[in-house]
Amino acid sequence: MSRYWSSVVHRLTPYVPGEQPQLLDLIKLNTNENPYGPSPKVLEILRREAADTLRLYPDPNAERLKEAIAAHHGLKPSEIFVGNGSDEILAHTYQALLRHPKPLLFPDITYSFYPVYCRLYEVDYEQVPLTESLQIRVEDYKRANGGILFPNPNAPTGRLLPLAAVEALLRSNQDSVVVIDEAYVDFGGESAVPLISRFANLLVIHTFSKSRSLAGLRVGFAVGDAQLIEALERVKNSFNSYPLDRFAIAGAVAAIEDHAYFEETRQKIMRTRTILAKRLEELGFEVLPSVANFVFVRHPRRDAAELSSQLRERSIIVRHFALPRIEQFLRITVGTDAQCDALVAALQRILQ
């Protein structure tokens, strides 16, 4: 530790992202990336974007992208905010909408960036325990708060809170902002985006990293009432007025406009997920119901850390969280059929 650090740095425990090893012949099932590449239309537009215009700054408001997202969801551009990945949007959301005297509420088992941002932005928070079956219970959030934040479906569990329950939560919490992180909703969930016309305190955050296969471009967006979006714009323009580059804007527009490719790849992943869950259950794993592009599993007789290590020896990496309540679970990204076949075959050998 350096004596030149500011006081806040000493208190930080940074987020640890999923490993990105540079190994040959690796089956990488640890970071929930899409196993299928981006739309061919995205690649075509990116090649065209590599031109003399790169000497110019991008549109600071990314109007083309906002218009494309708005058209896709039947909204107005004034109800759209875009940023450098959903993590940056979450960071701006903390600054713009979640710094209040009362604590922010989010689940005790959830995306581990949430408490990291609380420490960075000095936001008081309370973690609300999931049920024994690792589900969010709406009644537990009926308490004083400075905001509510949760992924739907939740990560790393993959469980979905039904839209009726989301609506009940919004009705009982109209004095603070409810932020729903829908990074995985396209893999079988029902989005809360249609509710923003009825609830001025709802902000829904999406990413292009998962269902649109653009994790490498870093594009995310939020939808909500125009006043919430204005707060985000104020923070963004006090931090970085050019968050999205020309490639990111062009690629994201092409991705959201190619609905046929989006539908084809997400359906593939959902079909593979169903088959993978069944095969893992046949091997004796408990598999939580998932509507994400991953499954959350544990074996009653085998240690999760040991299983993860043995898979790694076979060039297959999955995610293990050494955290209370979930230390015996593995989060496994749904890969291609061939990748999932290799995973199951490796587990069969390990378990024998």
N, C-alpha and C positions, 0 to 999 in steps of 0.2 A: 504494500500500500504506500502511496506517495503522499508526502505532506502538502503537495500542491493540489490534491483532489478537493473538490467542493464537498460539503458535508453530505449532500444527498448521495454521492457516489459510494461513500462508505456503507450506506444502508442498503444498497442494491444487491439483489441476487438475480442475475440476468436469466432470461428464458433460454433453455437449451433446445435448439431445433433438432429435428430428426437427423440422424447421421446421413451424410452424403459421401460414401466411400467411392474412391476412383479405382474400382477393381474390374477386371475382365470377367465375363461370364457370370455376373452377379444377378441373382433374382432379388430385386429390391422391393420389398413389401412392407416398408416401415414408415413412409411419409405421405401415404394417401394420394400420391400423384396418379394421374389418369394413365392407364397402360396404353392408351391409343393416342397417337399424335394429334396435333391440332388439325382443324379443317384444311383441306388443300387450298381453299380460297384464302385462308389466313396466310399461308406460305407464299401464295402468289402475290398478295398485296404487300407483304413485307419485302419481297424482292424488288417491287416497284418503288417502295419507299426509300430504298437505299440509293438516294440521288443527291444532286447538288443542294436540294432544299435542307439537308441536314445541317447546313451552316446557319440556318434560321432557327429561332426559338419555336417551340411548339405553341399551339393555342393554349394560353394559361387556363382557360375555362373548359377545354375539351368539349366544346359545344356539339360537335358531330357525334361524339360518343354518348353524351347525355341525351341527345335527340333519338339515337338508335335504341338506347335502353328504355327511354320513355315510350317509344312506339311499341316496343316488345311487350311492355307491361300495361299499356293503356293509361299512361300517366303523363304529366306535364314535365318538361325539362326542369322547371323550378322545384320539382319534387325529387330531383336526382343529384347526388353528390358522388364524385369519382375521385379515386386516390390510388396511390402506389401500393396496391394490394390491400386486402381487407384489414391487415394488421395496422397499417398506417391510418386507415379510417377509424379503427377502434381507438387508436391513440388520440386522434383529434376529437373523438366522441367523449373520451374521458375529460379532456380539457374543456370542451364546449358545453357538455350536458350533464356530466356526472360528478363534478366537484361541488359537493354540498355539505352542510354540517351533519346531516344524517348519513348513515352508512349505506354504501352500495351493497346490494345483495346479489350473490350468484352461488351456484351449487358448489359443494365441497369437492366433487369429482367432476371436472370439466376441463376446458381448454386452459392450460397452465400459464398462458400469457396474462390472464386476467389479474391475478395477484401481483404479477411483475409490474404491470401498468399502475396498479394502485400504489405500489411503493415508489415508483418513479414520479408520479404526479401527486403523491401525498394525499390519496383519497382513502378515507376510512372505509372499511368493508367488513362484511360478515359473510361467512360461507355457510350456506344452508344445506344440511345433510340430505343426500338422496335417500330414498327408502331402502329397505333391505334388498329389494330386487333392483336397486340402482336406477330408480325412476324419479323424475321431478314431481313433487306433490304441490299443486297450486296453493293449497291452504297454508302451507308453510311460509308463503311470501306475503301473507296478509298481516303486515306489521309496518311500523314506521320505517321509511327508507329514503335515501337520496337518489334512488334509481334501482332498476332490476336489469340484470344482464344474464343471458344464457344462450348456448347454442341449441338449435333445434333442426335436425336431430342433435342430441348431445354428443360431445366428444370427450373421452374416447369410448363411451358406451354404445353409441349408435342408436339409442332409444329415441323415439319420437314422442313429443307432447302433442296430442291431437289439437286441431285448430279450435275446437269448442273450448278446450281447457285454456288455450292462449287467450281467447276472447274473454273468458271468465276472469283471468288474471288482469287483463286490461281494464275491464269494468270496475274491478275492485281497487285499482291503483291509478287513478286519474290525476293525482297531484305530483307525480314524478314520471320520468321517462322510463319506458320499457324498451330495451334494446335486444333484438333477437338476431343472433348470428346464424345465418342460414347457409353456411359454407357447403353443407352436404344435402340440402333439401331437394336438389334435382334428382336424387337417386331413390325417389319413392315417397318423399314427404309432401305435405300440402303447405304451400307458402302462406305466410301472414301478410304478404304485400297487399292483397285486396282489402285488408282491414285499415289501411292508413287513411282512407277517405272518411272513416268513422271515428278514428282515435288519433287526436292531434299529438298525443304523447308517445306514439309508436315509431321507432326507427328500426328498419330491417336492413341488415348488411349482407351483401353477397360477394362472392369472389369468382374470378375467371380461372382460378388455378385448378379447380377440380373438374367439374363437368364440362368446361370449355377447353381443357388441356393446355392452359396457358400459364402454368406456374412460373415459367421462366421469364414471362413478360411483366409480372407483378402488376395486375390490374384488379381493383375491387370497386364496388359502388354501394351506396346506401340510398334507401328510399324512405321518404317521410314527409310530413307536413312542411310546407315551404319555410315556416319559421325555424324549424329544427335544422333544415338544410342551410339556411342563412347563418345560423350559429357555427356550423361546420365550415362554411366558406370563410367566415371571419377568422377562425383559427388557422385554416389552411393558408390564407393570404397574409397571415402574420408569421408564418413559418417557412413556406416555400411556395411561391406563386406559380411554379412550373413543375408540378409533381409527376405528370405523365409525359413521357417523351413521344416523339412522332411515331416510332414503331409501336409503342404500347397502344396509342389511340387508334391507329390504323388497324392493327391486328385485332383489337377488341371489337371494333365495329364489324369487321368481317366475320368474326366468330359469332356474334349475337345475331347477325343477319342470316347465317347458314343454319337455319333451324333443322333442316333434314339431317345434316351430319350430327348435330347435337343430339337429336332424338335417337339416331342409329347407335351411337356409342354409349349413351346412357342406358339404353335398353340392353345392350350386350353386357354391360357391367352388372345390371340388376339380375339378368339370367344367370350369369356366372356366380354371383353372390348366393343365389338360392341353391345352386348345385354344391358350391363349396361348403355352405353351412350344413347341408345334409351329410356330406362326406365326413366332415369333422365330427359331427354327432355320432356317426357310425364308428369313429375311432375312440369314442368315449368322452369327447369334449362337451362341456356345457357351452352353448353358443347363445349369447343374448340376441333377442330380436333386433335386427339392424335395418335401417332405411338409409344407410350411408354407403360409401364405397369402401367400407372395411367391416370386419367382424371383430367382436370382442369375446375372447374365449378363455376357458381354463379347463384343465384336466384334473379330475379329483385325486389322482394318485401320482402326478408328476409335477415337480417344481417348475414354475414358469421361467425363472432365470436360467435354469439348467436346460430347458427345452430351447430357449432362445439361443443359448451358447452352442448347443448341438446342431441347430439349424445353420448357424453361422459357419460352423466347420464344413457344412455342405454347400456354402456360398449362397445361402438364403438368409436375408435379414428381415426381421419383424421388429415391432416396437414393444419393449417391456418397460413398464413404469414401476419403479421401486417405491411405491407410495402406499400409505395406509389404505386398507380396504380393497385395493386392487392389485396388490403385489403378486398375486397368483394368476393374473390375467395377461394375455398377450393381445395386442391389437395387430390385426393382419389386414393389410390392404388387399382389396380384390384386384388381382392382376388379370392377365389374359388367361384363357382356358389352359394353355400350355404351362404357364407359370404356376397356376393353381394345381395342375396335375403333378408337377414336380414337387410342390410343397407337400401335398398329401402323400406322395410316395416316400419322401424323406421322413415324414412323421410316422408312417407305417414302420419304417426300418428302426427309427429311434424307439418307438413304443414296444417293439418286439424285443 
